[in-house]
Amino acid sequence: VQLVESGGGLVQPGGSLRLSCAASGSAFRLSAMGWYRQAPGKQRELVAVINSGGTTNYADSVKGRFTISRDNAKNTVYLQMNSLKPEDTAVYYCYMLLYATWGQGTQVTVSS
């Protein structure tokens, strides 16, 4: 199984980005998927998770601003990030629970 993230970049505070994570293989629809992030000098932390049935959970720091979703037909999970803050700056990683597999990460930088 391989996970490939895309959609990161530089955005001003208050802006939006949408991250995508495309998975190979046929087991995507069976697995919970998560987005994590790691800022410089900090531990990797859970941002959002969606299970195979579509139930979602979020870190308190992103509730109301970020939305995780999935498209099983495209083997893809998304993270819509709105009202971005400088403290959201980090490398964002996709995670597939079923195979304990990480993507390579995509950099998100929020700065004016």
N, C-alpha and C positions, 0 to 999 in steps of 0.2 A: 504494500500500500504506500502511495506517495501523496503528500499534501503540498499544494503549491498556492502560496498567498500572493495577492496583488492588491493594488489600490492605495498603498501608503504614499506619503509625500509631505510637503511643507504646506501648512495652512495657517491663516491668521486666527487669533483668538475669536471665538464666536462662529467660526466657519464649520464646514461639514466635510466628511470623507466617508466613502463606503469601501470597506475591505471585503475581498472575496477569497475564498479558500476552496479550490477544486481538488477533489479526491479521485484517485484511480480505484478501480475494482468495483465489485458489485455489492459490497456489504455496507455501503454508505448509509442506506436508509435504515439499517438496523442499529446504528451506533449513535449514542449521544456525541455531540460535538461541542467543543469549547473554544473560546478566545481567551488567551492570557496575554499579559504584557510584562515587560521588564524594563525598568528605567535604569540609567547608569547608577551603579552603586547600591541598587536595591534588589530584593528578591523578586522572582517571577510571581505574579499574582493573577488570580482568576478575575476575568472581566465579566464574562457572560457564558451561559451554557444553555443548550437546547437539547432535549432528549428526542428519541425516535418518534415520539408522539406529538412533538411540537411544544411541549411545556418548557418555559424559559425561566431562568433565574439570573439575577444581576448583582454585581458588587454594589454596595450602597453608594459608592463614589460616582457611579455612572447611571444610576436609576433615573429614568425620566429623560435622559439625553441619548443613550445608546439603545439600539434595537438589534437583537440577533434573530436571524431567520434562516430557513433552509429551503432548498429546491431539490427534492430527491430525484427529479427527472434529469437534473443537470449535475448531480453529485456535488453540489456546491452549498457552502454555508456562507452567510454574509454577516457583516457587522456594520450597521449604519450608525455613524457617529455624528451627532449634532451638538451645537453649542460647545465646541471644543475649547479646552482650557490649556494653558501652558503645562499644567501638571499632568495632562494626558500624554505628554511626550514620552515615547517609549518604543521599543521594538515589540510589535504585536505578533503573537504566534497562534496558529490554529492547532487544535489537538483533537485526535480521534480516539475516544475512550476504548472502543472495542479492540483495537490493536495497539493501544498505548503509543501512538505515533504522533510526532511533532512535524509541523512544517518548518521551513527555513527562516521564517520571520520576515516582517516588512516594517520598515521604519516609518513612524509617524512623528512629525515635529510640528508643534504648535507654537508659533512665534510671530511677533510683528516685525 
